[in-house]
């Protein structure tokens, strides 16, 4: 049986970028993966500018803590200034370019303008309240690297360089299907023995949250022929195929057996809870990941194991889950496997911490909706209140 860390490492090792590169408008690149380094072509800001509204002047003209200067010009943001003459000051506004001859700005709260002159009641500080040229970005610097995940901040950074289009990896196409005779689609009337297929809807959302394209293959009945048909069709349509259910050792679980017949199956048991049964292999050279069938298990195994593989396959440089630490607000004895507890970061009277849902059963999807993190309890580890624990944010 593979450990969780071994499984993640092996998945990433066996991944490869499976998509081409395309050029897209920066405004449409939220959630995409950058396909090349981006080098700054200009300084940001392009010139020294004022950090606040006030008066720009030369430090050498202000030898006292209180002094008076003639106001020679007014500089709003967006207007090019003229050279500042000695003994004068310029009325200046936030973001406006500092005129040649000035090297500090007095904030307007410390100034009084009377009859064309300004009285500054504050000690001069050379360079004070000035944002220097290139403070944010220096021309020639690498501002984003290949494999970076593009969020709103990265979009803004690209725009600050005047870049309106950028090379990104195409969205990974992920085909998803669920298995089980008992499953019906939401909106239909339940019959005896049936349950609604929550896994399919959840997986579609998880894949879209990763910035990928989801191909919904629907639900397949518990028989070998139907399973073979859907696996072949999915492998021809997608870059990666993911199933929910059918990978355990039950008599009605066919996915593992059919994948072995059609292609390869590299491993299928991981020391993780929930979600011990997991299949990984390929069909027609298309990678396949088979998740367990219980809803909480689907969420955990997708988040912990499948996500790094998918991100790596889309070109992400850092595909592993974001991990931080928090203070435990609960007690729990360890188990023989790594357990990923559905938890919630909370802010209480004694500070921030993480609590867990009272029912951690693999079939309890409400634990996932209630939480916002997965707390990793390593094999054999006992957790006590106030212990520091690792959490994966989702």
C-alpha positions in Angstrom: 0.0 0.0 0.0 1.4 3.4 -1.0 1.6 6.3 1.5 -0.1 9.5 0.6 3.2 11.3 -0.1 4.4 8.4 -2.2 1.2 8.5 -4.2 1.4 12.2 -4.8 5.0 12.0 -5.9 4.4 9.1 -8.2 1.4 10.9 -9.8 3.4 14.0 -10.5 6.3 12.0 -11.7 4.0 10.2 -14.2 2.3 13.4 -15.4 3.3 15.4 -18.4 2.0 18.6 -20.0 -0.8 17.3 -22.2 -2.0 20.5 -23.7 -0.8 23.0 -26.4 -0.1 26.7 -26.0 -2.4 29.5 -27.1 -2.5 33.3 -26.8 -5.3 34.8 -24.9 -6.4 38.3 -23.8 -5.1 38.9 -20.3 -8.6 39.9 -19.2 -9.8 36.3 -20.0 -6.9 34.5 -18.3 -8.2 34.1 -14.7 -7.5 30.5 -13.6 -5.1 29.8 -16.6 -1.5 28.6 -16.4 1.2 30.8 -17.9 3.2 29.1 -20.7 6.3 31.3 -20.7 8.3 33.7 -18.5 7.2 37.3 -18.6 10.0 40.0 -18.5 9.2 43.6 -17.6 9.8 46.0 -20.4 9.2 49.2 -18.4 9.7 50.4 -14.8 6.6 50.6 -12.6 6.1 53.3 -11.7 7.8 54.8 -14.8 8.9 57.9 -12.9 9.1 59.1 -9.3 5.6 60.0 -8.1 3.9 61.4 -5.1 2.5 59.0 -2.5 -0.1 61.5 -1.3 -1.7 64.9 -1.9 0.6 67.7 -0.8 3.4 69.9 -1.9 6.6 68.9 -3.7 9.8 70.9 -2.9 13.5 70.6 -2.6 14.9 69.4 0.7 17.7 72.0 0.6 15.0 74.8 0.7 13.6 73.5 4.0 16.3 74.0 6.7 13.8 74.7 9.4 10.8 72.7 10.8 8.5 75.5 9.6 9.1 77.3 6.3 7.3 79.1 3.5 7.7 78.6 -0.3 6.1 80.1 -3.3 3.7 77.8 -5.1 4.9 77.8 -8.7 2.8 75.1 -10.4 0.0 72.6 -9.9 0.6 68.9 -10.9 -2.4 66.6 -11.0 -1.9 62.9 -11.9 -1.4 62.4 -15.6 0.1 65.8 -16.3 3.8 66.2 -17.1 5.5 68.7 -14.7 8.0 71.4 -15.5 11.3 71.9 -13.6 10.8 73.2 -10.1 12.7 76.4 -9.5 14.7 76.9 -6.2 12.7 78.4 -3.4 9.3 77.2 -4.8 6.9 74.3 -4.3 4.5 72.5 -6.5 0.9 71.6 -5.5 0.9 67.9 -6.2 -1.6 65.1 -6.0 -1.3 61.4 -5.4 0.3 59.5 -8.3 1.5 62.7 -10.0 5.1 62.7 -11.4 7.6 64.5 -9.2 9.1 67.5 -11.0 12.8 67.8 -11.6 14.3 69.8 -8.8 12.1 68.4 -6.1 13.0 65.5 -3.8 10.4 65.4 -1.1 6.7 65.9 -0.6 4.9 67.4 2.4 1.5 66.0 3.1 -1.3 68.5 2.7 -2.4 68.1 6.3 0.9 69.8 7.4 0.5 72.6 4.9 -1.4 75.9 4.6 -1.6 77.8 1.3 -2.1 81.5 1.6 -1.8 84.1 -1.2 0.2 81.9 -3.5 2.6 80.6 -0.9 2.6 77.5 1.2 3.5 77.3 4.8 4.9 73.8 5.7 4.8 73.0 9.3 6.8 69.7 9.3 10.4 68.7 9.2 11.6 68.0 5.7 12.7 64.4 4.9 14.7 63.8 1.8 12.7 61.4 -0.4 9.8 61.6 1.9 6.4 60.6 0.6 7.9 59.8 -2.8 7.4 56.5 -4.6 10.6 56.0 -6.6 10.8 54.9 -10.2 10.8 51.1 -10.5 9.7 50.6 -6.9 7.1 48.1 -7.9 8.8 46.5 -11.0 12.2 47.2 -12.5 12.6 46.9 -16.3 14.3 43.7 -17.2 13.0 41.8 -14.1 11.1 38.5 -14.5 7.7 39.3 -13.1 6.0 36.0 -13.7 7.5 32.6 -14.5 6.4 29.8 -16.7 3.9 27.6 -14.9 2.5 30.3 -12.7 -1.2 30.2 -11.9 -2.9 33.4 -13.1 -5.2 35.0 -10.6 -6.6 38.6 -10.5 -3.3 39.9 -9.0 -1.3 38.4 -11.9 -3.7 39.8 -14.4 -3.2 43.3 -12.9 0.6 42.9 -12.9 0.6 41.9 -16.6 -1.7 44.9 -17.4 0.8 47.2 -15.5 3.3 46.3 -18.2 0.9 47.2 -21.0 0.5 43.6 -21.8 -2.9 42.8 -23.3 -2.3 39.2 -24.5 -0.2 36.4 -23.0 0.7 32.8 -23.8 -1.1 30.2 -21.7 -1.6 26.5 -21.7 -4.9 25.4 -23.2 -7.4 24.3 -20.6 -7.0 20.6 -19.8 -10.0 18.5 -20.9 -11.1 16.2 -18.1 -13.8 13.6 -18.8 -15.8 12.6 -15.7 -18.3 9.8 -15.1 -19.9 8.1 -12.2 -20.8 4.4 -11.7 -23.7 2.8 -10.0 -27.1 1.3 -10.8 -28.5 3.2 -7.8 -27.6 6.7 -9.2 -30.1 9.0 -10.8 -29.7 12.6 -11.9 -30.9 15.5 -9.8 -34.4 16.7 -10.8 -35.8 13.2 -11.4 -38.1 11.5 -8.9 -36.4 9.0 -6.5 -37.5 5.4 -6.6 -36.9 2.8 -4.0 -33.2 2.0 -3.7 -32.0 5.0 -5.7 -29.9 8.0 -4.6 -29.1 11.3 -6.4 -25.7 11.4 -8.1 -24.0 14.1 -6.1 -20.5 13.0 -7.1 -20.9 14.0 -10.7 -22.0 17.5 -10.0 -19.3 18.0 -7.3 -16.5 16.7 -9.6 -17.7 19.0 -12.4 -17.4 22.0 -10.0 -14.0 20.9 -8.7 -12.6 20.6 -12.2 -14.0 24.0 -13.3 -12.5 25.5 -10.1 -9.1 24.4 -11.3 -9.6 26.4 -14.6 -10.1 23.2 -16.6 -12.7 22.0 -19.1 -15.0 19.3 -17.8 -16.5 16.8 -20.2 -19.6 15.3 -18.5 -19.9 11.6 -19.5 -22.8 11.0 -17.1 -23.5 7.8 -15.2 -22.7 4.3 -16.2 -24.5 1.1 -15.1 -22.7 -1.5 -13.1 -21.8 -3.9 -15.9 -18.5 -4.6 -17.7 -19.7 -3.8 -21.3 -21.1 -0.4 -20.4 -18.0 0.4 -18.3 -15.8 -0.5 -21.3 -17.8 1.6 -23.7 -17.7 4.8 -21.5 -14.0 4.4 -20.8 -13.2 4.1 -24.5 -15.3 7.1 -25.4 -14.0 9.2 -22.6 -10.4 8.4 -23.4 -10.9 9.6 -27.0 -12.5 12.9 -26.0 -10.3 14.0 -23.1 -6.8 14.6 -21.9 -7.5 12.8 -18.6 -10.4 10.5 -17.5 -11.7 10.5 -13.9 -14.4 8.1 -12.5 -16.2 8.1 -9.2 -17.0 4.6 -7.9 -16.3 1.1 -9.2 -12.6 0.8 -8.0 -13.0 -1.4 -4.9 -13.3 -5.2 -4.7 -17.0 -5.6 -4.8 -18.8 -7.9 -7.2 -20.4 -5.0 -8.9 -17.3 -2.8 -9.2 -16.0 -3.1 -12.8 -13.8 -0.1 -13.4 -10.6 -1.5 -12.1 -10.9 -4.7 -14.0 -11.9 -3.1 -17.3 -9.1 -0.5 -17.1 -6.6 -3.4 -16.6 -8.0 -5.1 -19.7 -8.0 -2.0 -21.9 -4.7 -0.4 -20.8 -2.6 -0.3 -17.7 -3.2 0.1 -14.0 -0.2 1.2 -12.0 -1.6 1.3 -8.4 -4.9 1.3 -6.7 -4.6 1.2 -2.9 -3.3 4.3 -1.0 -3.0 4.6 2.8 -5.5 7.5 3.0 -8.8 7.9 4.8 -11.4 8.5 3.5 -10.7 7.0 0.1 -8.5 3.9 0.3 -9.5 2.5 -3.1 -8.0 4.6 -5.9 -7.0 3.5 -9.4 -4.4 5.1 -11.6 -3.5 4.0 -15.1 -4.1 4.8 -18.8 -6.4 3.9 -21.6 -5.3 4.6 -25.2 -2.4 6.6 -23.7 -4.9 8.8 -21.9 -4.3 8.9 -18.1 -7.1 7.5 -15.9 -7.8 8.2 -12.2 -10.5 6.1 -10.5 -11.8 7.6 -7.3 -13.9 5.8 -4.7 -17.6 6.2 -4.6 -18.5 7.7 -1.2 -18.9 11.5 -1.6 -16.5 12.6 1.1 -14.0 10.1 -0.2 -14.4 11.6 -3.7 -13.7 15.1 -2.4 -10.7 14.1 -0.4 -9.0 11.9 -3.0 -9.7 14.4 -5.7 -8.3 17.3 -3.7 -5.3 15.5 -2.2 -4.3 13.1 -5.0 -6.0 13.9 -8.3 -5.5 17.7 -8.2 -1.7 17.7 -8.2 -1.7 15.4 -11.2 -4.2 17.5 -13.1 -2.4 20.7 -12.4 0.9 19.2 -13.4 -0.7 18.0 -16.6 -1.8 21.5 -17.4 1.8 22.9 -16.9 1.5 24.2 -13.4 5.0 24.6 -11.8 3.7 24.1 -8.3 0.9 21.5 -8.4 0.9 20.4 -4.8 -1.8 21.5 -2.4 -1.5 24.7 -0.4 -0.6 23.7 3.2 -0.6 26.0 6.2 -0.8 25.4 10.0 -3.4 26.1 12.6 -4.2 25.4 16.3 -6.3 22.3 16.9 -9.6 22.9 18.8 -10.3 19.2 19.1 -8.9 15.9 20.4 -8.6 12.8 18.2 -6.5 9.6 18.4 -4.5 8.5 15.4 -5.2 5.7 13.0 -3.2 3.4 10.8 -3.6 5.6 7.8 -3.3 9.3 7.1 -6.7 10.8 7.8 -7.9 14.0 6.1 -10.5 15.5 8.4 -13.0 17.9 7.2 -12.5 21.0 9.3 -13.3 24.7 9.6 -11.0 27.6 10.4 -12.7 29.6 13.2 -11.9 32.8 15.1 -12.8 32.4 18.8 -12.2 34.2 22.1 -8.8 32.5 22.4 -7.7 33.3 18.9 -7.8 31.4 15.6 -7.9 27.7 15.3 -9.4 24.8 13.4 -12.3 22.5 14.5 -13.6 19.4 12.8 -17.0 18.2 11.8 -18.4 15.8 14.3 -19.2 13.1 11.8 -16.2 12.2 9.6 -17.9 9.2 7.8 -16.9 8.9 4.2 -20.5 9.1 3.1 -21.2 12.5 4.9 -20.9 15.1 2.2 -22.3 17.8 4.6 -18.9 17.6 6.4 -17.3 19.0 3.2 -19.8 21.8 2.7 -19.5 22.7 6.4 -15.7 22.9 6.3 -13.2 25.0 4.5 -10.0 23.0 5.1 -8.8 19.4 5.3 -6.8 18.7 8.5 -4.1 16.1 7.9 -3.7 13.7 10.7 -0.7 11.5 9.9 -0.7 7.8 10.6 -0.4 7.0 14.3 -0.5 10.7 15.3 -2.7 11.7 18.3 -4.0 15.3 18.1 -4.8 17.2 21.3 -6.3 20.7 21.8 -3.7 23.4 21.1 -1.5 21.1 19.0 -0.2 22.6 15.7 -1.8 20.8 12.8 -1.3 20.9 9.0 -4.3 22.1 7.0 -5.1 22.1 3.3 -7.2 25.1 2.3 -10.1 24.5 -0.2 
